[in-house]
Amino acid sequence: MSTPHVLLGLLAGGSRHGYELKRAHDERLPRARPLAFGQVYATLGRLERDGLVAAAGQDRASGPDRTAYELTGYGRSALDEWLSAVETPMPYVASTLFTKVVVALLVADIDRARSYLVAQRAAHTARLRELTSVKTDPAASVSDVIAADFAIAHLDADLRWLHTTLDRVADWYREVHP
């Protein structure tokens, strides 16, 4: 995720201060890791330094001064450019799940690798059930449902891979340990 671009996108609707940006991020990306306030303010500082946002005034409503930020013309151009760029599919397998299975085959026996795959499949299945319940919750927002759909699709792909790998683990082990 590109935190700077998400903040630029949130500012496209009008000026906001850091607390509002954090709240909007966490609301609009409900299944993403919540932003820390320090991350929001550090990112805003870099965006301001780079001319992508500018201070738009201060507010002192019941607490410390809060600086509101707004998108600059340069920031809007940078955001539009980022939104127009097609994401390149990942060229490498960068998954802890995949890496753990490979390492288990290298350092352990086939039963340990199988046990890990079975345990991981159970964890994925449990998470799949949790996300499916989000989709049927009448209080769920459209953002919640769309985020759950995205996560479910990825979990489903992982589960298919786990199933296929369980079928191939003996052959894979013989290849790693000839």
C-alpha positions as CSV (number, residue, x, y, z in Angstrom):
1,M,0.0,0.0,0.0
2,S,1.2,3.5,-0.7
3,T,0.3,5.6,2.3
4,P,1.3,8.9,0.7
5,H,-1.0,8.2,-2.3
6,V,-3.9,7.1,0.0
7,L,-3.5,10.4,2.0
8,L,-3.4,12.4,-1.3
9,G,-6.6,10.6,-2.4
10,L,-8.3,11.4,0.9
11,L,-7.3,15.1,0.6
12,A,-8.7,15.2,-2.9
13,G,-12.1,15.7,-1.3
14,G,-11.0,18.7,0.7
15,S,-8.7,19.8,3.4
16,R,-8.4,17.7,6.5
17,H,-6.1,17.4,9.5
18,G,-4.2,14.3,10.5
19,Y,-6.8,12.9,12.9
20,E,-9.5,13.1,10.2
21,L,-7.1,11.5,7.6
22,K,-6.4,8.6,10.0
23,R,-10.1,8.1,10.7
24,A,-11.0,8.3,7.0
25,H,-8.2,5.8,6.1
26,D,-9.3,3.3,8.7
27,E,-13.0,3.7,7.6
28,R,-12.4,3.5,3.8
29,L,-9.8,0.6,4.0
30,P,-11.5,-1.4,6.7
31,R,-9.4,-4.6,6.4
32,A,-6.1,-2.8,5.9
33,R,-3.7,-2.3,8.8
34,P,-4.8,0.8,10.7
35,L,-2.5,3.8,10.3
36,A,-0.7,5.0,13.3
37,F,-1.0,8.7,14.0
38,G,2.8,9.1,13.9
39,Q,2.8,7.6,10.4
40,V,0.1,10.0,9.2
41,Y,1.9,13.1,10.5
42,A,5.3,11.9,9.3
43,T,3.8,11.2,5.8
44,L,2.1,14.6,5.8
45,G,5.5,16.2,6.6
46,R,7.1,14.5,3.6
47,L,4.2,15.4,1.3
48,E,4.4,19.0,2.4
49,R,8.2,19.1,2.0
50,D,7.8,17.7,-1.5
51,G,5.1,20.3,-2.4
52,L,2.3,17.7,-2.8
53,V,0.2,19.2,0.1
54,A,0.1,22.5,1.8
55,A,-1.0,23.7,5.3
56,A,-4.5,25.1,4.9
57,G,-4.9,26.6,8.4
58,Q,-5.2,25.6,12.0
59,D,-8.1,24.6,14.1
60,R,-8.1,24.6,17.9
61,A,-11.4,23.0,18.7
62,S,-11.2,21.6,22.2
63,G,-7.6,20.6,22.2
64,P,-4.2,21.2,20.7
65,D,-3.8,23.1,17.4
66,R,-4.6,20.9,14.5
67,T,-3.1,21.8,11.1
68,A,-5.4,21.0,8.2
69,Y,-3.7,20.1,4.9
70,E,-4.9,20.5,1.3
71,L,-3.8,19.0,-1.9
72,T,-1.7,21.2,-4.2
73,G,-1.9,21.3,-8.0
74,Y,1.3,19.3,-8.0
75,G,-0.2,16.8,-5.5
76,R,-3.3,16.4,-7.7
77,S,-1.1,15.7,-10.8
78,A,1.0,13.2,-8.8
79,L,-2.2,11.5,-7.6
80,D,-3.6,11.4,-11.1
81,E,-0.4,9.9,-12.5
82,W,-0.4,7.2,-9.8
83,L,-4.0,6.3,-10.4
84,S,-3.3,6.0,-14.1
85,A,-0.4,3.6,-13.8
86,V,-1.3,0.0,-14.1
87,E,0.2,-2.2,-11.3
88,T,2.7,-4.7,-12.6
89,P,1.8,-8.2,-11.4
90,M,4.3,-9.4,-8.8
91,P,7.3,-10.8,-10.6
92,Y,8.4,-12.9,-7.7
93,V,6.8,-15.1,-5.1
94,A,6.9,-12.9,-2.0
95,S,4.9,-14.9,0.5
96,T,5.8,-16.0,4.0
97,L,3.5,-19.0,3.5
98,F,5.4,-20.2,0.4
99,T,8.8,-19.5,2.1
100,K,7.9,-21.4,5.2
101,V,6.9,-24.5,3.2
102,V,10.2,-24.4,1.3
103,V,12.2,-24.0,4.5
104,A,10.2,-26.8,6.2
105,L,11.1,-29.1,3.3
106,L,14.8,-28.1,3.6
107,V,15.3,-28.5,7.3
108,A,12.6,-30.9,8.4
109,D,11.0,-34.1,7.3
110,I,8.1,-34.6,5.0
111,D,5.7,-35.1,8.0
112,R,6.6,-31.6,9.4
113,A,6.0,-30.0,6.1
114,R,2.7,-31.8,5.8
115,S,1.7,-30.8,9.3
116,Y,2.5,-27.2,8.6
117,L,0.4,-27.3,5.4
118,V,-2.6,-28.9,7.2
119,A,-2.3,-26.4,10.1
120,Q,-2.1,-23.5,7.7
121,R,-5.1,-24.7,5.7
122,A,-7.1,-24.8,9.0
123,A,-6.1,-21.2,9.8
124,H,-7.0,-20.0,6.3
125,T,-10.3,-21.8,6.5
126,A,-11.1,-20.2,9.9
127,R,-10.3,-16.8,8.5
128,L,-12.4,-17.5,5.4
129,R,-15.4,-18.2,7.7
130,E,-14.8,-14.9,9.6
131,L,-14.7,-12.9,6.4
132,T,-17.8,-14.7,5.0
133,S,-19.7,-13.7,8.2
134,V,-18.7,-10.0,7.5
135,K,-20.4,-10.2,4.2
136,T,-23.7,-11.4,5.7
137,D,-23.7,-8.9,8.6
138,P,-26.5,-6.5,8.0
139,A,-24.4,-3.7,9.7
140,A,-21.5,-4.2,7.3
141,S,-20.8,-1.3,5.0
142,V,-20.2,-1.7,1.3
143,S,-16.5,-0.9,2.1
144,D,-16.5,-3.8,4.6
145,V,-18.0,-6.2,2.0
146,I,-15.7,-5.2,-0.8
147,A,-12.6,-5.6,1.5
148,A,-13.9,-9.0,2.6
149,D,-14.4,-10.0,-1.0
150,F,-10.8,-9.1,-1.8
151,A,-9.4,-11.0,1.2
152,I,-11.7,-14.0,0.4
153,A,-10.4,-14.2,-3.1
154,H,-6.8,-14.2,-1.9
155,L,-7.5,-16.8,0.8
156,D,-9.3,-19.0,-1.7
157,A,-6.2,-18.9,-4.0
158,D,-4.0,-19.8,-1.0
159,L,-6.3,-22.6,-0.1
160,R,-6.2,-24.0,-3.6
161,W,-2.4,-23.8,-3.5
162,L,-2.2,-25.5,-0.1
163,H,-4.4,-28.3,-1.4
164,T,-2.3,-28.8,-4.5
165,T,0.9,-28.6,-2.5
166,L,-0.3,-31.2,-0.1
167,D,-0.8,-33.5,-3.1
168,R,2.7,-32.8,-4.3
169,V,4.7,-32.5,-1.1
170,A,6.2,-36.0,-1.3
171,D,7.5,-35.4,-4.8
172,W,8.7,-32.0,-3.8
173,Y,10.5,-33.4,-0.8
174,R,12.3,-36.0,-3.0
175,E,13.4,-33.2,-5.3
176,V,14.8,-31.2,-2.4
177,H,16.5,-34.3,-0.8
178,P,17.6,-36.5,-3.7
